[in-house]
């Protein structure tokens, strides 16, 4: 039985004539006509309509998630509905990709606008272990075993070159 029919039946059992509400278009049609016991004429607070509305509201409340209490700026809300601290170890694969980064003061560079405000420490390499020159074009390294002593070198995309005289690092 449809809800409208149940409401109409309940109103008739209580000895009242159900009211007819017109559609938004202003014309009542058979599909849009809704019968209801008007709340203004209803003095019985435990009426069938009130019970149905209360029941409907209760069933809807079961569909919603509870409110989430705020976490801190150092936390994120996980999919399993738990606040957790943000850590590189929490992100799959991230800790291993960041493993070469230093967290010591000597390895950090503070940035203010476009100016580095701390020392920039270049990685040190032996000639045999220099990274691929094409992959690291425009990069700078410190080569420890060059003829004539250790020196800063840069990649021009084809060769590792000494900073001092632009000769090929050998």
Backbone as CSV, one residue per row, in Angstrom:
resi,resn,N_x,N_y,N_z,CA_x,CA_y,CA_z,C_x,C_y,C_z
1,UNK,0.844,-1.172,0.000,0.000,0.000,0.000,0.891,1.238,0.000
2,UNK,0.571,2.183,-0.824,1.338,3.416,-0.901,1.116,4.271,0.333
3,UNK,2.097,5.106,0.638,2.015,5.969,1.811,0.790,6.879,1.743
4,UNK,0.489,7.433,0.565,-0.671,8.320,0.426,-1.962,7.576,0.744
5,UNK,-2.057,6.319,0.309,-3.257,5.528,0.596,-3.345,5.207,2.079
6,UNK,-2.197,4.939,2.711,-2.197,4.658,4.148,-2.643,5.884,4.943
7,UNK,-2.183,7.054,4.543,-2.566,8.286,5.236,-4.052,8.557,5.049
8,UNK,-4.552,8.360,3.807,-5.973,8.573,3.532,-6.825,7.620,4.365
9,UNK,-6.420,6.370,4.428,-7.156,5.361,5.190,-7.162,5.701,6.679
10,UNK,-6.026,6.122,7.213,-5.930,6.480,8.626,-6.824,7.669,8.948
11,UNK,-6.828,8.677,8.071,-7.654,9.865,8.299,-9.137,9.493,8.320
12,UNK,-9.562,8.603,7.436,-10.974,8.197,7.397,-11.351,7.405,8.641
13,UNK,-10.423,6.562,9.139,-10.696,5.806,10.362,-10.857,6.728,11.557
14,UNK,-10.165,7.869,11.524,-10.270,8.827,12.621,-11.459,9.768,12.425
15,UNK,-12.237,9.548,11.369,-13.447,10.330,11.149,-13.199,11.681,10.500
16,UNK,-12.083,11.831,9.843,-11.786,13.095,9.176,-11.722,12.862,7.680
17,UNK,-12.023,13.910,6.946,-11.901,13.846,5.491,-10.471,14.263,5.143
18,UNK,-9.738,13.435,4.422,-8.372,13.824,4.070,-8.373,15.008,3.113
19,UNK,-7.427,15.892,3.310,-7.299,17.063,2.436,-6.530,16.666,1.184
20,UNK,-6.801,17.361,0.091,-6.095,17.106,-1.159,-5.157,18.277,-1.422
21,UNK,-3.891,17.964,-1.631,-2.906,19.000,-1.925,-2.663,19.018,-3.428
22,UNK,-2.666,20.198,-4.010,-2.456,20.321,-5.456,-0.970,20.270,-5.767
23,UNK,-0.671,19.996,-7.014,0.722,19.938,-7.453,1.302,21.343,-7.532
24,UNK,2.611,21.431,-7.804,3.253,22.731,-7.925,2.707,23.522,-9.112
25,UNK,2.167,22.825,-10.090,1.621,23.526,-11.256,0.291,24.191,-10.936
26,UNK,-0.262,23.884,-9.765,-1.525,24.496,-9.367,-2.732,23.669,-9.746
27,UNK,-2.532,22.563,-10.455,-3.637,21.721,-10.865,-3.432,20.331,-10.295
28,UNK,-4.463,19.812,-9.678,-4.368,18.478,-9.106,-4.572,17.454,-10.211
29,UNK,-3.669,16.506,-10.321,-3.817,15.421,-11.281,-3.810,14.124,-10.503
30,UNK,-4.226,13.059,-11.148,-4.317,11.785,-10.445,-2.947,11.300,-9.981
31,UNK,-1.902,11.599,-10.728,-0.571,11.153,-10.332,0.056,12.071,-9.295
32,UNK,-0.335,13.336,-9.293,0.303,14.287,-8.400,-0.521,14.586,-7.156
33,UNK,-1.714,14.037,-7.059,-2.552,14.322,-5.909,-2.035,13.562,-4.697
34,UNK,-1.855,14.263,-3.647,-1.368,13.659,-2.409,-2.412,13.921,-1.352
35,UNK,-2.791,12.871,-0.646,-3.754,13.070,0.430,-3.023,13.035,1.752
36,UNK,-3.444,13.899,2.642,-2.784,13.966,3.950,-3.745,14.532,4.970
37,UNK,-3.561,14.147,6.171,-4.309,14.736,7.268,-3.571,16.012,7.647
38,UNK,-4.231,17.148,7.533,-3.550,18.414,7.769,-3.146,18.528,9.229
39,UNK,-1.938,18.998,9.443,-1.392,19.102,10.788,-2.199,20.100,11.624
40,UNK,-2.753,21.118,10.993,-3.509,22.130,11.731,-4.757,21.543,12.367
41,UNK,-5.363,20.529,11.741,-6.577,19.940,12.292,-6.278,18.716,13.132
42,UNK,-5.014,18.327,13.213,-4.648,17.128,13.942,-4.290,17.495,15.376
43,UNK,-5.099,17.041,16.331,-4.813,17.311,17.741,-4.180,16.107,18.414
44,UNK,-4.154,14.982,17.749,-3.580,13.759,18.307,-2.095,13.711,17.954
45,UNK,-1.217,13.943,18.940,0.219,14.003,18.654,0.798,12.632,18.343
46,UNK,0.081,11.571,18.626,0.558,10.225,18.330,-0.142,9.646,17.110
47,UNK,-0.524,10.499,16.183,-1.247,10.027,15.008,-0.347,9.169,14.132
48,UNK,-0.973,8.498,13.226,-0.259,7.629,12.293,0.757,8.420,11.484
49,UNK,0.370,9.629,11.047,1.266,10.466,10.254,2.504,10.821,11.072
50,UNK,2.292,11.230,12.336,3.427,11.576,13.191,4.349,10.378,13.389
51,UNK,3.757,9.211,13.557,4.571,8.007,13.748,5.373,7.694,12.492
52,UNK,4.741,7.849,11.330,5.445,7.576,10.071,6.596,8.564,9.861
53,UNK,6.342,9.839,10.170,7.391,10.847,10.013,8.542,10.565,10.965
54,UNK,8.238,10.231,12.201,9.288,9.923,13.176,10.081,8.701,12.741
55,UNK,9.372,7.689,12.244,10.040,6.474,11.784,10.944,6.765,10.591
56,UNK,10.462,7.594,9.683,11.245,7.954,8.501,12.502,8.727,8.897
57,UNK,12.351,9.669,9.826,13.505,10.439,10.295,14.542,9.565,10.966
58,UNK,14.084,8.588,11.752,15.012,7.672,12.418,15.754,6.827,11.401
59,UNK,15.037,6.324,10.392,15.703,5.488,9.395,16.702,6.297,8.571
60,UNK,16.418,7.571,8.309,17.371,8.409,7.578,18.621,8.679,8.397
61,UNK,18.464,8.842,9.712,19.626,9.162,10.543,20.639,8.031,10.552
62,UNK,20.211,6.820,10.248,21.133,5.689,10.217,22.000,5.695,8.963
63,UNK,21.647,6.495,7.960,22.390,6.540,6.709,23.571,7.502,6.749
64,UNK,23.606,8.398,7.698,24.643,9.429,7.736,25.836,8.991,8.569
65,UNK,27.022,9.489,8.175,28.240,9.271,8.946,28.223,10.199,10.156
66,UNK,28.829,9.788,11.247,28.915,10.702,12.385,29.850,11.862,12.062
67,UNK,29.703,12.959,12.789,30.581,14.102,12.575,31.998,13.717,12.964
68,UNK,32.965,14.298,12.263,34.370,14.009,12.518,34.948,15.126,13.367
69,UNK,35.512,14.767,14.512,36.178,15.759,15.347,37.462,16.191,14.650
70,UNK,37.826,17.433,14.810,39.005,17.968,14.126,40.282,17.338,14.646
71,UNK,41.215,17.101,13.733,42.543,16.636,14.106,43.471,17.830,14.216
72,UNK,44.762,17.571,14.189,45.737,18.657,14.238,46.313,18.870,12.845
73,UNK,47.128,19.901,12.697,47.740,20.191,11.396,48.707,19.093,10.984
74,UNK,49.199,18.318,11.951,50.168,17.260,11.652,49.492,15.907,11.445
75,UNK,48.174,15.890,11.249,47.447,14.638,11.087,46.632,14.652,9.800
76,UNK,46.266,13.454,9.350,45.329,13.323,8.241,44.296,12.274,8.621
77,UNK,43.110,12.355,8.009,42.009,11.449,8.320,42.059,10.291,7.342
78,UNK,42.364,9.114,7.846,42.539,7.950,6.990,41.189,7.398,6.542
79,UNK,41.228,6.542,5.548,40.012,5.923,5.028,39.316,5.032,6.037
80,UNK,40.064,4.521,7.026,39.436,3.695,8.054,38.924,4.541,9.216
81,UNK,38.784,5.852,8.986,38.173,6.801,9.914,38.972,6.980,11.197
82,UNK,40.276,7.051,11.054,41.177,7.253,12.182,42.115,8.404,11.839
83,UNK,42.355,9.301,12.801,43.348,10.356,12.602,44.718,9.741,12.775
84,UNK,45.652,10.056,11.886,47.007,9.516,11.964,48.016,10.625,11.696
85,UNK,49.199,10.473,12.287,50.273,11.443,12.075,50.800,11.324,10.649
86,UNK,51.167,12.438,10.069,51.728,12.439,8.723,53.205,12.086,8.825
87,UNK,53.607,11.062,8.100,54.995,10.613,8.108,55.323,10.069,6.733
88,UNK,56.579,10.214,6.295,56.935,9.673,4.985,56.847,8.159,4.991
89,UNK,56.895,7.542,6.167,56.780,6.092,6.251,55.346,5.621,6.010
90,UNK,54.364,6.540,6.141,52.962,6.185,5.934,52.588,6.119,4.463
91,UNK,53.397,6.715,3.596,53.103,6.742,2.172,53.928,5.662,1.487
92,UNK,53.278,4.700,0.881,53.960,3.565,0.269,54.996,4.017,-0.746
93,UNK,56.225,3.556,-0.561,57.297,3.834,-1.502,57.971,5.182,-1.329
94,UNK,57.377,6.079,-0.541,57.944,7.416,-0.436,59.217,7.429,0.396
95,UNK,59.253,6.668,1.487,60.435,6.712,2.347,61.668,6.214,1.613
96,UNK,61.520,5.198,0.754,62.688,4.704,0.025,63.143,5.697,-1.041
97,UNK,62.219,6.427,-1.650,62.624,7.393,-2.671,63.259,8.631,-2.055
98,UNK,62.967,8.890,-0.783,63.558,10.038,-0.102,64.741,9.648,0.773
99,UNK,65.191,8.410,0.682,66.216,7.925,1.604,67.537,8.665,1.475
100,UNK,67.846,9.242,0.327,69.098,9.962,0.157,69.074,11.365,0.733
101,UNK,67.909,11.850,1.122,67.812,13.199,1.661,68.250,13.216,3.117
102,UNK,68.979,14.219,3.474,69.481,14.340,4.836,68.527,15.180,5.661
103,UNK,68.383,14.830,6.919,67.581,15.644,7.825,68.471,16.406,8.795
104,UNK,69.775,16.325,8.612,70.692,17.076,9.474,70.780,18.513,8.994
105,UNK,71.218,19.395,9.866,71.291,20.819,9.526,72.214,21.066,8.341
106,UNK,73.288,20.285,8.204,74.226,20.490,7.103,73.605,20.130,5.765
107,UNK,72.596,19.262,5.759,71.985,18.833,4.514,70.775,19.638,4.121
108,UNK,70.352,20.559,4.963,69.161,21.340,4.669,69.528,22.668,4.034
109,UNK,68.662,23.167,3.203,68.845,24.479,2.595,67.575,25.272,2.863
110,UNK,67.717,26.368,3.572,66.565,27.226,3.817,66.344,28.073,2.575
111,UNK,65.092,28.362,2.245,64.804,29.124,1.041,63.995,30.353,1.422
112,UNK,64.407,31.489,0.917,63.684,32.727,1.153,63.548,33.426,-0.194
113,UNK,62.379,33.372,-0.782,62.209,33.906,-2.135,62.994,33.039,-3.103
114,UNK,63.900,33.627,-3.865,64.730,32.869,-4.794,66.171,32.767,-4.320
115,UNK,66.436,33.101,-3.075,67.798,33.112,-2.559,67.977,32.011,-1.532
116,UNK,68.967,31.147,-1.742,69.294,30.131,-0.753,69.956,30.831,0.427
117,UNK,69.539,30.491,1.613,70.110,31.143,2.791,70.991,30.203,3.596
118,UNK,71.185,28.982,3.111,72.047,28.024,3.803,73.040,27.440,2.822
119,UNK,74.039,26.700,3.313,75.041,26.121,2.410,74.443,25.003,1.566
120,UNK,74.841,24.935,0.313,74.386,23.893,-0.599,75.504,22.871,-0.731
121,UNK,75.281,21.680,-0.259,76.307,20.638,-0.275,76.052,19.719,-1.461
122,UNK,77.011,19.680,-2.387,76.896,18.831,-3.572,77.322,17.410,-3.223
123,UNK,76.744,16.418,-3.888,77.163,15.038,-3.634,78.582,14.801,-4.150
124,UNK,79.318,13.931,-3.460,80.691,13.601,-3.855,80.700,12.266,-4.584
125,UNK,81.451,12.196,-5.694,81.545,10.981,-6.508,83.000,10.720,-6.874
126,UNK,83.319,9.440,-7.057,84.563,9.059,-7.727,84.256,9.062,-9.221
127,UNK,85.260,9.205,-10.067,85.038,9.265,-11.526,84.256,8.054,-12.026
128,UNK,84.591,6.873,-11.511,83.948,5.641,-11.979,82.464,5.576,-11.618
129,UNK,82.039,6.324,-10.616,80.640,6.227,-10.179,79.824,7.477,-10.509
130,UNK,80.323,8.328,-11.400,79.558,9.523,-11.785,78.219,9.124,-12.412
131,UNK,77.154,9.855,-12.118,75.854,9.541,-12.723,75.866,9.780,-14.234
132,UNK,74.858,9.253,-14.908,74.746,9.388,-16.360,74.733,10.859,-16.750
133,UNK,75.638,11.227,-17.634,75.830,12.628,-18.009,74.609,13.206,-18.732
134,UNK,73.939,12.413,-19.558,72.771,12.906,-20.305,71.559,13.053,-19.389
135,UNK,71.386,12.099,-18.494,70.248,12.142,-17.569,70.352,13.338,-16.629
136,UNK,71.575,13.670,-16.227,71.776,14.736,-15.248,72.371,16.002,-15.878
137,UNK,71.930,16.330,-17.091,72.393,17.559,-17.757,72.075,18.760,-16.871
138,UNK,72.996,19.711,-16.804,72.896,20.929,-15.993,73.007,20.650,-14.499
139,UNK,73.524,19.476,-14.116,73.718,19.147,-12.704,75.157,19.414,-12.298
140,UNK,75.360,19.560,-11.002,76.693,19.816,-10.484,77.019,18.784,-9.411
141,UNK,78.258,18.259,-9.440,78.726,17.273,-8.462,80.143,17.646,-8.024
142,UNK,80.609,16.989,-6.973,81.981,17.158,-6.493,82.702,15.847,-6.774
143,UNK,83.723,15.872,-7.644,84.458,14.661,-8.033,85.743,14.609,-7.208
144,UNK,85.920,13.500,-6.489,87.005,13.409,-5.500,88.332,12.907,-6.045
145,UNK,88.347,12.208,-7.181,89.598,11.573,-7.632,90.054,12.045,-9.016
146,UNK,89.944,13.328,-9.283,90.414,13.875,-10.560,91.933,14.060,-10.527
147,UNK,92.541,14.028,-11.706,93.963,14.349,-11.822,94.140,15.802,-11.386
148,UNK,94.985,16.046,-10.446,95.183,17.401,-9.936,94.355,17.685,-8.700
149,UNK,93.537,16.735,-8.243,92.772,16.910,-7.003,91.270,17.008,-7.225
150,UNK,90.543,16.976,-6.129,89.074,17.030,-6.152,88.598,18.383,-6.674
151,UNK,87.461,18.349,-7.373,86.961,19.592,-7.960,85.462,19.471,-8.261
152,UNK,84.801,20.620,-8.282,83.400,20.657,-8.701,83.338,20.494,-10.210
153,UNK,82.356,19.693,-10.674,82.150,19.467,-12.106,80.670,19.635,-12.423
154,UNK,80.370,19.927,-13.669,78.985,20.051,-14.116,78.791,19.227,-15.380
155,UNK,77.532,18.868,-15.657,77.204,18.103,-16.855,76.693,19.058,-17.920
156,UNK,77.296,18.966,-19.117,76.796,19.760,-20.244,75.863,18.931,-21.125
157,UNK,75.519,17.731,-20.659,74.657,16.830,-21.411,75.448,15.804,-22.194
158,UNK,76.740,16.080,-22.441,77.610,15.154,-23.178,78.797,14.699,-22.338
159,UNK,79.317,15.588,-21.490,80.495,15.286,-20.670,80.361,15.938,-19.301
160,UNK,81.071,15.354,-18.322,81.245,16.016,-17.032,82.456,16.925,-17.195
161,UNK,82.275,18.208,-16.936,83.349,19.186,-17.143,83.728,19.839,-15.815
162,UNK,85.035,20.154,-15.708,85.537,20.852,-14.526,84.986,22.283,-14.519
163,UNK,84.658,22.758,-13.341,84.165,24.134,-13.219,85.295,25.142,-13.463
164,UNK,86.511,24.792,-13.076,87.617,25.758,-13.134,88.007,26.134,-14.558
165,UNK,88.123,25.148,-15.464,88.595,25.457,-16.821,87.738,24.837,-17.931
166,UNK,86.614,24.251,-17.573,85.663,23.635,-18.506,86.242,22.440,-19.262
167,UNK,87.372,21.948,-18.829,87.931,20.756,-19.481,87.157,19.526,-19.022
168,UNK,87.227,18.457,-19.823,86.519,17.216,-19.487,87.138,16.627,-18.228
169,UNK,86.285,16.222,-17.312,86.755,15.649,-16.043,87.379,14.291,-16.315
170,UNK,88.686,14.135,-15.969,89.364,12.845,-16.157,90.309,12.564,-15.018
